[in-house]
Amino acid sequence: MRYLLRFSLLIFILMVLYVSSSWSSHSVGEPELEAHPTWNRCCAEQDCVPQQVKIVGGEEAGKISVKVEGVQAKVNKWKLRPVPTRRTWVCYINPNGKIANENIRCILFPEKASTV
């Protein structure tokens, strides 16, 4: 009986470790993107989501006017980063916060696209 209890506990611990490691990888089905250093830096907190982004204005004082899911905001130019992806990703400091420069860590866009 003791052996069975220990074996069950070991199996449970291994399952917990497996599940927690798969959560931390933040797999989005794009291996090239997931291996990219910008993805790892910007999305370390697993707070990047695919969203519609459109550039609506030129650079002014180091900021670019964009629309994220229809909400207009001015974001620091350096926050826009090309990455190997088919989608545009927005990484938030607070995923439940507003769409604003202060809450956007970075905007990742397809490096092979001519526009965002």
Phi, psi and omega per residue, in radians:
M1 nan -0.735 3.135
R2 -1.073 -0.719 3.137
Y3 -1.079 -0.761 -3.141
L4 -1.116 -0.708 3.114
L5 -1.113 -0.792 3.112
R6 -1.111 -0.748 3.134
F7 -1.100 -0.738 3.120
S8 -1.110 -0.724 3.111
L9 -1.108 -0.736 3.112
L10 -1.081 -0.785 3.114
I11 -1.074 -0.760 3.125
F12 -1.064 -0.792 3.134
I13 -1.093 -0.754 3.111
L14 -1.096 -0.690 3.102
M15 -1.133 -0.744 3.117
V16 -1.086 -0.765 3.118
L17 -1.103 -0.715 3.132
Y18 -1.118 -0.827 -3.130
V19 -1.108 -0.773 -3.118
S20 -1.165 -0.607 3.114
S21 -1.242 -0.577 3.113
S22 -1.270 -0.539 3.065
W23 -1.182 -0.707 -3.049
S24 -1.255 -0.300 -3.127
S25 -1.324 -0.350 3.120
H26 0.914 0.934 -3.126
S27 -1.238 2.228 3.117
V28 -2.109 0.223 3.097
G29 1.382 0.291 3.108
E30 -2.276 1.461 -3.047
P31 -0.967 -0.685 -3.140
E32 -1.132 -0.708 3.085
L33 -1.140 -0.819 -3.087
E34 -1.096 -0.434 3.121
A35 -1.561 -0.154 -3.076
H36 -1.290 2.390 -3.127
P37 -1.045 -0.621 3.133
T38 -1.135 -0.702 3.094
W39 -1.072 -0.793 -3.116
N40 -1.136 -0.623 3.105
R41 -1.282 -0.848 -3.050
C42 -1.310 -0.577 -3.001
C43 -1.919 0.463 -3.114
A44 -1.030 -0.536 -3.118
E45 -1.605 0.137 3.140
Q46 1.011 0.745 -3.076
D47 -2.064 0.380 3.113
C48 -1.676 2.355 -3.137
V49 -2.297 2.537 3.065
P50 -1.257 2.220 -3.135
Q51 -2.506 2.746 3.068
Q52 -1.336 2.180 3.127
V53 -2.274 2.369 3.111
K54 -2.356 2.292 3.052
I55 -1.376 2.172 -3.078
V56 -1.991 -0.142 -3.134
G57 -2.656 2.831 3.138
G58 -1.379 3.103 -3.131
E59 -1.268 2.357 3.104
E60 -2.537 2.033 -3.133
A61 0.995 0.674 3.098
G62 1.381 0.109 3.139
K63 -2.101 2.641 3.118
I64 -2.115 2.372 3.111
S65 -1.451 2.191 -3.135
V66 -2.306 2.812 2.965
K67 -2.036 2.150 3.085
V68 -1.945 1.987 -3.097
E69 0.910 0.658 3.099
G70 1.504 -0.110 -3.138
V71 -1.704 2.146 -3.110
Q72 -1.448 2.430 3.112
A73 -2.667 2.720 3.016
K74 -1.858 2.153 -3.116
V75 -2.089 2.650 3.080
N76 -1.010 2.360 -3.098
K77 -0.987 -0.667 -3.080
W78 -1.180 -0.206 3.125
K79 -1.367 -0.283 3.107
L80 -1.525 2.107 -3.048
R81 -2.291 2.272 3.048
P82 -1.370 2.369 3.126
V83 -2.461 2.837 3.107
P84 -1.355 1.615 -3.118
T85 -2.654 2.905 3.049
R86 -1.782 -0.173 -3.066
R87 -2.131 2.911 3.026
T88 -1.748 2.308 -3.096
W89 -2.042 2.435 3.037
V90 -2.041 2.222 -3.130
C91 -1.877 2.159 -3.044
Y92 -1.854 2.629 2.991
I93 -1.296 -0.804 3.054
N94 -2.125 1.809 -3.082
P95 -0.989 -0.406 3.132
N96 -1.689 0.052 -3.120
G97 -1.465 -3.053 -3.089
K98 -1.442 2.831 3.082
I99 -1.428 1.749 -3.102
A100 -2.723 2.711 -3.127
N101 -0.887 -0.727 -3.094
E102 -1.147 -0.404 -3.087
N103 -1.826 -0.116 -3.133
I104 -1.731 2.098 3.093
R105 -1.347 -0.796 3.095
C106 -2.895 2.816 3.043
I107 -2.120 2.096 -3.104
L108 -1.826 2.221 -3.098
F109 -2.223 2.767 -3.122
P110 -1.044 2.153 -3.099
E111 -1.199 -0.340 -3.128
K112 -1.684 0.083 3.132
A113 -1.663 2.619 3.118
S114 -1.457 -0.400 3.088
T115 -2.364 2.851 3.125
V116 -1.401 nan nan
